[in-house]
Amino acid sequence: MPSGTGGLDGLPCHWAPGRAPHIPELLAPAIVTWVKQGPAGCGLDRANWTAAALATYLYQTRGIAVSERTMRAFCTKHDVRPYRPTYQYLKGDPDQQEAARQALETLKKSHRR
C-alpha cells in the first residue's frame, strides 16, 4: 500500500501493553481465599478486611508491597468484596421482647399520669 493512502482508516491503532501488575495473578486464588476466610481465619484479630489490611497482610506474608488503591483495584478485578458484615440478624428472644413490651407499656402508663 503506498504511503498516504487510506486516510485515517489506513492508520492502525496500536495500544501499549501497559504496566505489569504489582500483584501476580498466581496469588489471586490465595488472596480470594483470605477474603473468604476472613481475618480471623488468617489468625488476625480483626472483624473485617479492608483494602489497606489486605495490602499489609500481603506484605507480611509474601513480601509484596502494594498500596491500598492497588489492592482495591485487584479486588474489583477479581469480584472480591473485602467488606463483609460482622453480624447476622436473628430474631430476637421472644421472652426479652415480651419483657421490653411490658416495660414500654408501664412507661407509657406512668407518663400519662
C-alpha positions in Angstrom: 0.0 0.0 0.0 1.5 3.3 -1.0 2.2 5.9 1.7 -0.6 8.4 2.4 -3.5 6.3 1.1 -6.4 5.2 3.1 -6.7 8.4 5.2 -7.5 8.0 8.9 -8.8 4.5 8.3 -5.4 3.5 7.0 -3.7 4.4 10.3 -3.8 1.4 12.6 -4.2 2.0 16.3 -1.6 0.2 18.4 -2.1 0.2 22.2 0.8 -0.2 24.5 0.7 -3.3 26.6 0.7 -1.3 29.8 2.5 -1.8 33.1 2.9 -5.2 34.6 0.5 -5.8 37.6 2.0 -5.4 41.1 0.2 -8.4 42.4 1.0 -11.6 40.4 -2.0 -13.5 39.0 -0.7 -16.6 40.7 -1.6 -15.1 44.1 -5.2 -14.4 43.1 -6.6 -17.7 44.5 -4.7 -17.2 47.7 -6.0 -13.6 48.2 -9.6 -14.6 47.4 -9.3 -17.4 50.0 -8.0 -14.9 52.6 -11.1 -12.7 52.0 -13.5 -15.7 52.2 -11.9 -17.0 55.4 -11.9 -13.5 56.9 -9.2 -12.1 59.0 -9.9 -14.4 61.9 -9.3 -17.4 59.6 -5.9 -16.0 58.8 -5.0 -15.6 62.5 -5.7 -11.9 62.8 -7.6 -10.1 65.5 -9.9 -8.1 63.2 -13.6 -8.3 62.3 -13.4 -7.3 58.6 -10.9 -7.0 55.9 -10.2 -3.6 54.3 -8.1 -3.0 51.2 -5.4 -1.5 53.5 -5.4 -4.5 55.8 -5.2 -6.9 52.8 -2.3 -4.9 51.4 -0.5 -5.1 54.8 -1.2 -8.8 55.1 0.1 -9.4 51.6 3.4 -7.6 52.5 3.7 -9.5 55.8 3.1 -13.0 54.3 4.5 -12.6 50.7 6.8 -9.6 50.9 4.9 -7.8 48.2 4.3 -4.1 49.0 1.2 -2.6 47.3 -0.9 0.4 48.0 -4.5 0.3 49.3 -5.6 1.6 45.9 -3.8 -1.3 44.1 -5.4 -3.8 46.4 -8.8 -2.3 45.9 -8.3 -2.5 42.1 -7.2 -6.1 42.4 -10.3 -7.0 44.5 -12.6 -5.2 42.0 -10.9 -7.1 39.1 -11.5 -10.4 40.8 -15.0 -9.7 42.0 -14.0 -9.8 45.7 -15.6 -7.5 48.3 -13.4 -7.5 51.4 -16.0 -5.7 53.5 -18.3 -8.2 55.0 -20.8 -7.6 57.8 -19.7 -9.0 61.1 -23.2 -9.6 62.4 -26.0 -11.8 61.4 -29.5 -10.7 62.1 -31.5 -13.3 64.0 -35.0 -13.0 65.5 -34.9 -11.6 69.0 -35.6 -13.7 72.0 -39.4 -13.8 72.5 -39.1 -13.6 76.3 -36.9 -10.5 76.1 -39.2 -8.9 73.5 -42.2 -9.5 75.8 -40.3 -8.0 78.8 -39.4 -5.0 76.8 -43.0 -4.6 75.6 -44.3 -4.7 79.2 -41.7 -2.2 80.2 -42.8 0.2 77.5 -46.4 -0.2 78.5 -45.5 0.6 82.1 -43.5 3.6 81.0 -46.4 4.9 78.8 -48.9 4.5 81.7 -46.7 6.3 84.2 -46.1 9.1 81.6 -49.8 9.6 81.1 -50.4 10.3 84.8 
